[in-house]
């Protein structure tokens, strides 16, 4: 800790910033100053603090991860101002049922957290990782919109008595053809045409976005790690590339448990004294990767342990034998574990799949950090 350092806590919002500074010779953070949401106002504030203290000092600014993303961080860094983004789940909170929370207190809390180092910084991705991450998230938004339209179409058909005979196999080519040829008339026909037009538009757009993502995965810095991750069951290009750009440097996690905790896949605990109570997973981490790994874990609930599909063998081609062997061991272990949990111990399938997703995250960490022994 540097006693010539001034720690500046910033509670940032879309329209305003609340700023407070703190040094080790102060009893509490300074009076709060509210400014417009502009990094230039932060620079002016730092100049005023420098004049108040009357000495040359080093500034360390920080704000909680939120709506501004990494913009303010990069703006301050470009002006040689050190800045960190604090992970919200690591900032100490006021204990008790009744608490006072406002911008002033939040800014002061961030300033003292910076001084005491009682926080964890958010990983700052490279510019290319950030661009591809935003592209993939945009694709996910369109996928969500497509899912919503499908639900609206099925609800419309149900409300007006249009029943498809094979209800277990919807959205096949036969089902889509049936939807387009519904005997609807008048306004109902127009409603159905609008729904199907939106469905076709979103379907074609997602296919185009998927092709672009496949091209991004062929970039030199992503090609090899994507191929490695695709050796696991349930992981294809989309999941592999998303994991890489969302996580960044896997070596910043000292152990697989730390990585699983970052994804929010570790079980919570509420124990005190002799009482021990285990909770569900914390969900306090990267929700995008967590969701994809839980979806990938669905694959381990199907098929025979040790069996490799032709699609998986094709994805594994071109990888070093050691990588394929590591993935095969992991795939067989997780599939056996799933059947043991569900058939042997009577666990619910969704509970077992979440546990498999946690174990899959640990194997991914091992693959990306070369801990494959």
GUVO-490351 format. One record per residue (C-alpha): chain; x, y, z; residue number from 1. Coordinates in nm, 4 decimals. Example, Ala and Ser with C-alpha at 12.3 -4.5 7.8 and 13.67 -1.06 7.14 Angstrom:
 cadena     east    north       up num
      A   1.2300  -0.4500   0.7800   1
      A   1.3670  -0.1060   0.7140   2
This chain:
 cadena     east    north       up num
      A   0.0000   0.0000   0.0000   1
      A   0.1313   0.3414  -0.1004   2
      A   0.0771   0.6261   0.1454   3
      A   0.1222   0.8796  -0.1363   4
      A  -0.1686   0.7242  -0.3227   5
      A  -0.5095   0.8870  -0.3378   6
      A  -0.7914   0.6391  -0.3823   7
      A  -1.0883   0.7749  -0.5770   8
      A  -1.4194   0.5911  -0.5590   9
      A  -1.6615   0.6584  -0.8420  10
      A  -2.0275   0.5589  -0.8301  11
      A  -2.1150   0.5791  -1.1985  12
      A  -2.4513   0.5996  -1.3699  13
      A  -2.5733   0.6803  -1.7175  14
      A  -2.6366   1.0477  -1.6359  15
      A  -2.4054   1.1255  -1.3435  16
      A  -2.0903   1.0325  -1.1504  17
      A  -2.0503   1.0626  -0.7718  18
      A  -1.6848   1.0977  -0.6653  19
      A  -1.5089   1.0704  -0.3277  20
      A  -1.1396   1.0323  -0.2460  21
      A  -0.9653   0.8691   0.0469  22
      A  -0.6101   0.8577   0.1882  23
      A  -0.4688   0.6679   0.4838  24
      A  -0.4383   0.9806   0.6969  25
      A  -0.8130   1.0493   0.6683  26
      A  -1.0758   0.9169   0.9097  27
      A  -1.3316   0.8758   0.6322  28
      A  -1.3650   0.9526   0.2598  29
      A  -1.3994   1.3120   0.1476  30
      A  -1.7221   1.4974   0.0818  31
      A  -1.9042   1.3622  -0.2210  32
      A  -1.8984   1.5567  -0.5476  33
      A  -2.1598   1.4882  -0.8154  34
      A  -2.0710   1.5559  -1.1790  35
      A  -2.2003   1.4883  -1.5265  36
      A  -2.1280   1.1438  -1.6715  37
      A  -1.8128   1.2506  -1.8574  38
      A  -1.4556   1.1365  -1.8010  39
      A  -1.3387   1.4978  -1.8474  40
      A  -1.5251   1.5864  -1.5285  41
      A  -1.3296   1.3122  -1.3503  42
      A  -1.0035   1.4653  -1.4737  43
      A  -1.1128   1.8072  -1.3446  44
      A  -1.1979   1.6511  -1.0092  45
      A  -0.8537   1.4897  -0.9854  46
      A  -0.6913   1.8262  -1.0589  47
      A  -0.8940   1.9874  -0.7806  48
      A  -0.7927   1.7108  -0.5372  49
      A  -0.4277   1.7618  -0.6318  50
      A  -0.4606   2.1342  -0.5504  51
      A  -0.6327   2.0596  -0.2172  52
      A  -0.3629   1.8168  -0.1057  53
      A  -0.0900   2.0495  -0.2292  54
      A   0.1462   1.7702  -0.3255  55
      A   0.2249   1.5365  -0.6118  56
      A   0.0356   1.2149  -0.5664  57
      A  -0.0625   0.8996  -0.7468  58
      A  -0.4305   0.8443  -0.8180  59
      A  -0.6020   0.5072  -0.8259  60
      A  -0.9610   0.5324  -0.9459  61
      A  -1.2189   0.2589  -0.9364  62
      A  -1.5815   0.1932  -1.0162  63
      A  -1.8177  -0.1011  -0.9969  64
      A  -1.8770  -0.3075  -1.3090  65
      A  -2.2048  -0.2068  -1.4665  66
      A  -2.3732  -0.0234  -1.7511  67
      A  -2.0631   0.1698  -1.8650  68
      A  -1.8644  -0.1424  -1.9439  69
      A  -1.4974  -0.0652  -2.0033  70
      A  -1.5430   0.2786  -2.1639  71
      A  -1.4552   0.4927  -1.8627  72
      A  -1.1612   0.2640  -1.7811  73
      A  -1.0071   0.3094  -2.1256  74
      A  -1.0711   0.6855  -2.1220  75
      A  -0.8873   0.7329  -1.7920  76
      A  -0.6069   0.4953  -1.8886  77
      A  -0.5506   0.6964  -2.2080  78
      A  -0.4791   0.9977  -1.9821  79
      A  -0.2323   0.8001  -1.7660  80
      A  -0.4776   0.7657  -1.4768  81
      A  -0.4730   0.4232  -1.3124  82
      A  -0.8169   0.2704  -1.2944  83
      A  -0.9698  -0.0610  -1.1904  84
      A  -1.3176  -0.2041  -1.2324  85
      A  -1.4398  -0.3782  -0.9185  86
      A  -1.6364  -0.7051  -0.9335  87
      A  -1.9692  -0.6252  -0.7593  88
      A  -1.9844  -0.9583  -0.5743  89
      A  -1.6503  -0.8912  -0.4013  90
      A  -1.7366  -0.5466  -0.2585  91
      A  -1.8203  -0.5679   0.1164  92
      A  -2.1812  -0.4815   0.1971  93
      A  -2.3415  -0.3286   0.5062  94
      A  -2.4613  -0.6031   0.7381  95
      A  -2.8056  -0.6084   0.8947  96
      A  -3.1622  -0.6038   0.7676  97
      A  -3.1782  -0.2246   0.7551  98
      A  -2.9106  -0.0418   0.5622  99
      A  -2.8613   0.2977   0.4012 100
      A  -2.7524   0.2799   0.0405 101
      A  -2.7031   0.5825  -0.1835 102
      A  -2.4522   0.7161  -0.4357 103
      A  -2.2540   0.8994  -0.1688 104
      A  -2.2072   0.5875   0.0456 105
      A  -2.1312   0.3708  -0.2573 106
      A  -1.8556   0.6044  -0.3773 107
      A  -1.7019   0.6142  -0.0285 108
      A  -1.7235   0.2369   0.0022 109
      A  -1.5433   0.1924  -0.3305 110
      A  -1.2687   0.4366  -0.2227 111
      A  -1.2030   0.2467   0.1019 112
      A  -1.2148  -0.0874  -0.0831 113
      A  -0.9435   0.0397  -0.3155 114
      A  -0.7292   0.1447  -0.0198 115
      A  -0.7790  -0.1793   0.1727 116
      A  -0.7673  -0.3981  -0.1390 117
      A  -1.0829  -0.5732  -0.0228 118
      A  -1.2082  -0.6400  -0.3743 119
      A  -1.1284  -0.8296  -0.6918 120
      A  -1.0778  -0.6490  -1.0214 121
      A  -1.2721  -0.7364  -1.3336 122
      A  -1.0656  -0.8818  -1.6167 123
      A  -1.0189  -0.6285  -1.8979 124
      A  -1.0479  -0.8061  -2.2340 125
      A  -0.8467  -0.7223  -2.5414 126
      A  -1.0118  -0.5030  -2.8030 127
      A  -1.0682  -0.8001  -3.0357 128
      A  -1.2138  -1.0168  -2.7586 129
      A  -1.4512  -0.7361  -2.6669 130
      A  -1.5657  -0.6912  -3.0279 131
      A  -1.6341  -1.0608  -3.0834 132
      A  -1.8001  -1.0911  -2.7420 133
      A  -2.0433  -0.8134  -2.8334 134
      A  -2.1093  -0.9793  -3.1702 135
      A  -2.1920  -1.3127  -3.0058 136
      A  -2.4139  -1.1460  -2.7468 137
      A  -2.5960  -0.9665  -3.0278 138
      A  -2.6536  -1.3052  -3.1922 139
      A  -2.7903  -1.4366  -2.8601 140
      A  -3.0367  -1.1456  -2.8475 141
      A  -3.1678  -1.2416  -3.1921 142
      A  -3.1907  -1.6047  -3.0785 143
      A  -3.4015  -1.4938  -2.7823 144
      A  -3.6270  -1.2939  -3.0162 145
      A  -3.6686  -1.6013  -3.2392 146
      A  -3.7638  -1.8143  -2.9393 147
      A  -4.0241  -1.5539  -2.8419 148
      A  -4.1736  -1.5494  -3.1919 149
      A  -4.1976  -1.9298  -3.1937 150
      A  -4.3872  -1.9183  -2.8643 151
      A  -4.6221  -1.6523  -3.0023 152
      A  -4.6957  -1.8593  -3.3143 153
      A  -4.7710  -2.1744  -3.1134 154
      A  -4.9915  -1.9750  -2.8735 155
      A  -5.1826  -1.8220  -3.1660 156
      A  -5.2449  -2.1682  -3.3134 157
      A  -5.3598  -2.3043  -2.9776 158
      A  -5.6000  -2.0146  -2.9149 159
      A  -5.7721  -2.0619  -3.2500 160
      A  -5.7854  -2.4384  -3.2699 161
      A  -5.5085  -2.5031  -3.5250 162
      A  -5.3612  -2.8282  -3.3938 163
      A  -5.0577  -3.0001  -3.5383 164
      A  -5.0860  -3.3793  -3.5145 165
      A  -4.7230  -3.4526  -3.4221 166
      A  -4.6927  -3.2123  -3.1271 167
      A  -4.3633  -3.3676  -3.0075 168
      A  -4.1748  -3.2662  -3.3233 169
      A  -4.2422  -2.8995  -3.3827 170
      A  -4.0337  -2.6630  -3.5965 171
      A  -3.9327  -2.9353  -3.8366 172
      A  -3.9616  -2.8760  -4.2117 173
      A  -4.2993  -3.0535  -4.2085 174
      A  -4.4242  -2.8386  -3.9200 175
      A  -4.3113  -2.5117  -4.0836 176
      A  -4.4818  -2.6151  -4.4099 177
      A  -4.8015  -2.6868  -4.2130 178
      A  -4.7850  -2.3433  -4.0492 179
      A  -4.7469  -2.1691  -4.3834 180
      A  -5.0525  -2.3529  -4.5230 181
      A  -5.2905  -2.2986  -4.2315 182
      A  -5.6547  -2.2529  -4.3438 183
      A  -5.6719  -1.9123  -4.1756 184
      A  -5.8849  -1.6393  -4.3333 185
      A  -5.9221  -1.2640  -4.3125 186
      A  -5.7308  -1.0902  -4.0366 187
      A  -5.6139  -1.4236  -3.8909 188
      A  -5.4387  -1.5017  -4.2180 189
      A  -5.2659  -1.1633  -4.2116 190
      A  -5.1588  -1.2170  -3.8496 191
      A  -5.0101  -1.5554  -3.9360 192
      A  -4.8255  -1.4176  -4.2383 193
      A  -4.6692  -1.1439  -4.0243 194
      A  -4.5607  -1.3959  -3.7611 195
      A  -4.4119  -1.6297  -4.0213 196
      A  -4.2396  -1.3387  -4.1959 197
      A  -4.0673  -1.2454  -3.8691 198
      A  -3.9793  -1.6106  -3.8075 199
      A  -3.8201  -1.6474  -4.1520 200
      A  -3.6322  -1.3185  -4.1210 201
      A  -3.4820  -1.4079  -3.7818 202
      A  -3.3993  -1.7639  -3.8889 203
      A  -3.2105  -1.6429  -4.1974 204
      A  -3.0333  -1.3736  -3.9954 205
      A  -2.9149  -1.6154  -3.7265 206
      A  -2.7795  -1.8499  -3.9951 207
      A  -2.5840  -1.5586  -4.1415 208
      A  -2.4508  -1.4584  -3.7995 209
      A  -2.3477  -1.8181  -3.7284 210
      A  -2.1462  -1.8287  -4.0503 211
      A  -1.9673  -1.5093  -3.9485 212
      A  -1.8897  -1.6529  -3.6047 213
      A  -1.7408  -1.9610  -3.7722 214
      A  -1.5111  -1.7243  -3.9644 215
      A  -1.4092  -1.5438  -3.6442 216
      A  -1.3205  -1.8811  -3.4900 217
      A  -1.0695  -1.9380  -3.7712 218
      A  -0.8619  -1.6374  -3.6678 219
      A  -0.5078  -1.7344  -3.5743 220
      A  -0.5420  -1.6551  -3.2034 221
      A  -0.8667  -1.8549  -3.1668 222
      A  -0.8288  -2.1442  -3.4079 223
      A  -0.6212  -2.3801  -3.1918 224
      A  -0.8008  -2.3269  -2.8556 225
      A  -1.1418  -2.3546  -3.0270 226
      A  -1.0372  -2.6891  -3.1791 227
      A  -0.9246  -2.8088  -2.8366 228
      A  -1.2482  -2.7136  -2.6618 229
      A  -1.4550  -2.8804  -2.9349 230
      A  -1.3053  -3.2144  -2.8234 231
      A  -1.5524  -3.2096  -2.5320 232
      A  -1.9034  -3.3428  -2.5797 233
      A  -2.1659  -3.0720  -2.6193 234
      A  -1.9142  -2.8024  -2.7138 235
      A  -1.9099  -2.6706  -3.0678 236
      A  -1.7687  -2.3558  -3.2232 237
      A  -2.0234  -2.1165  -3.0711 238
      A  -1.9735  -2.2362  -2.7137 239
      A  -1.5956  -2.2650  -2.7524 240
      A  -1.5459  -1.9156  -2.8956 241
      A  -1.7855  -1.7601  -2.6431 242
      A  -1.5931  -1.9195  -2.3565 243
      A  -1.2612  -1.7908  -2.4906 244
      A  -1.3652  -1.4278  -2.5436 245
      A  -1.5694  -1.4083  -2.2216 246
      A  -1.2992  -1.5555  -1.9982 247
      A  -0.9835  -1.4236  -2.1658 248
      A  -0.6803  -1.5436  -1.9719 249
      A  -0.7546  -1.8769  -1.8019 250
      A  -0.4235  -1.8639  -1.6145 251
      A  -0.5541  -1.5839  -1.3933 252
      A  -0.7482  -1.8545  -1.2067 253
      A  -0.5080  -2.0465  -0.9778 254
      A  -0.7255  -2.3587  -0.9624 255
      A  -1.0241  -2.5196  -1.1367 256
      A  -1.2384  -2.4441  -0.8311 257
      A  -1.1633  -2.0734  -0.8728 258
      A  -1.2718  -2.0918  -1.2359 259
      A  -1.5960  -2.2751  -1.1469 260
      A  -1.6599  -2.0121  -0.8790 261
      A  -1.6084  -1.7347  -1.1370 262
      A  -1.8840  -1.8963  -1.3443 263
      A  -2.1168  -1.9199  -1.0435 264
      A  -2.1250  -2.3011  -1.0614 265
      A  -2.0018  -2.3676  -0.7058 266
      A  -2.2618  -2.4547  -0.4391 267
      A  -2.3415  -2.1918  -0.1791 268
      A  -2.3287  -2.2509   0.1956 269
      A  -2.5122  -2.1099   0.4971 270
      A  -2.3435  -2.2734   0.7968 271
      A  -2.2943  -2.1508   1.1493 272
      A  -2.1525  -2.3447   1.4432 273
      A  -2.2687  -2.7069   1.4354 274
      A  -2.5324  -2.6290   1.1733 275
      A  -2.4308  -2.6969   0.8137 276
      A  -2.6569  -2.6058   0.5245 277
      A  -2.5649  -2.6468   0.1584 278
      A  -2.7373  -2.4282  -0.0967 279
      A  -2.7758  -2.4298  -0.4736 280
      A  -2.5101  -2.2875  -0.7031 281
      A  -2.4227  -1.9252  -0.6334 282
      A  -2.4886  -1.7953  -0.9889 283
      A  -2.2498  -1.5132  -0.8919 284
      A  -2.0373  -1.4928  -1.2030 285
      A  -2.0374  -1.4974  -1.5800 286
      A  -2.3942  -1.5939  -1.6685 287
      A  -2.3264  -1.6276  -2.0445 288
      A  -2.0618  -1.8992  -2.0110 289
      A  -2.2504  -2.0675  -1.7258 290
      A  -2.5639  -2.1016  -1.9390 291
      A  -2.3690  -2.2457  -2.2319 292
      A  -2.1899  -2.5026  -2.0159 293
      A  -2.5173  -2.6141  -1.8577 294
      A  -2.6569  -2.6585  -2.2084 295
      A  -2.3441  -2.8534  -2.3080 296
      A  -2.3936  -3.0794  -2.0041 297
      A  -2.7214  -3.2032  -2.1545 298
      A  -2.5140  -3.4205  -2.3908 299
      A  -2.3790  -3.6303  -2.1043 300
      A  -2.7267  -3.7590  -2.0206 301
      A  -2.7531  -3.9448  -2.3517 302
      A  -2.5668  -4.2446  -2.4939 303
      A  -2.3324  -4.5053  -2.3517 304
      A  -2.0210  -4.4237  -2.1485 305
      A  -1.7149  -4.4472  -2.3702 306
      A  -1.9089  -4.4125  -2.6959 307
      A  -1.7922  -4.1419  -2.9399 308
      A  -2.0249  -4.0179  -3.2114 309
      A  -1.9020  -3.9558  -3.5643 310
      A  -1.9621  -3.5821  -3.5166 311
      A  -1.7380  -3.5770  -3.2072 312
      A  -1.4647  -3.7748  -3.3849 313
      A  -1.4761  -3.5244  -3.6705 314
      A  -1.4419  -3.2281  -3.4305 315
      A  -1.1436  -3.3959  -3.2614 316
      A  -0.9512  -3.4454  -3.5857 317
      A  -0.6321  -3.2404  -3.6122 318
      A  -0.5753  -3.2125  -3.2374 319
      A  -0.2683  -3.3593  -3.0617 320
      A  -0.3214  -3.7155  -2.9287 321
      A  -0.2678  -3.5948  -2.5700 322
      A  -0.5511  -3.3400  -2.6043 323
      A  -0.7897  -3.5996  -2.7504 324
      A  -0.7004  -3.8509  -2.4786 325
      A  -0.7603  -3.5898  -2.2059 326
      A  -1.1006  -3.4991  -2.3534 327
      A  -1.1985  -3.8655  -2.3917 328
      A  -1.1169  -3.9354  -2.0268 329
      A  -1.3172  -3.6324  -1.9226 330
      A  -1.6145  -3.7238  -2.1435 331
      A  -1.6300  -4.0802  -2.0130 332
      A  -1.5912  -3.9712  -1.6509 333
      A  -1.8657  -3.7086  -1.6711 334
      A  -2.1078  -3.9412  -1.8505 335
      A  -2.0526  -4.2146  -1.5887 336
      A  -2.0915  -3.9593  -1.3112 337
      A  -2.4225  -3.8370  -1.4555 338
      A  -2.5681  -4.1907  -1.4697 339
      A  -2.4371  -4.2645  -1.1195 340
      A  -2.6010  -3.9519  -0.9783 341
      A  -2.9365  -4.0033  -1.1506 342
      A  -2.9720  -4.3829  -1.1547 343
      A  -2.7583  -4.4703  -0.8535 344
      A  -2.8294  -4.1876  -0.6091 345
      A  -3.1693  -4.0739  -0.7351 346
      A  -3.0637  -3.7148  -0.8057 347
      A  -3.2874  -3.5023  -1.0227 348
      A  -3.1590  -3.4799  -1.3835 349
      A  -3.1265  -3.1004  -1.3710 350
      A  -2.9232  -3.1188  -1.0494 351
      A  -2.6952  -3.3779  -1.2059 352
      A  -2.6510  -3.1734  -1.5233 353
      A  -2.5540  -2.8677  -1.3209 354
      A  -2.2953  -3.0762  -1.1362 355
      A  -2.1642  -3.2023  -1.4702 356
      A  -2.1428  -2.8416  -1.5951 357
      A  -1.9271  -2.7564  -1.2924 358
      A  -1.6988  -3.0529  -1.3613 359
      A  -1.6865  -2.9632  -1.7309 360
      A  -1.5678  -2.6133  -1.6379 361
      A  -1.2846  -2.7704  -1.4370 362
      A  -1.1782  -2.9862  -1.7318 363
      A  -1.1900  -2.6798  -1.9586 364
      A  -0.9594  -2.4975  -1.7146 365
      A  -0.7220  -2.7938  -1.7252 366
      A  -0.7260  -2.7963  -2.1055 367
      A  -0.6610  -2.4219  -2.1401 368
      A  -0.3873  -2.4099  -1.8726 369
      A  -0.2231  -2.7342  -1.9883 370
      A  -0.2955  -2.9156  -1.6600 371
      A  -0.3920  -3.2344  -1.8415 372
      A  -0.2070  -3.4884  -1.6268 373
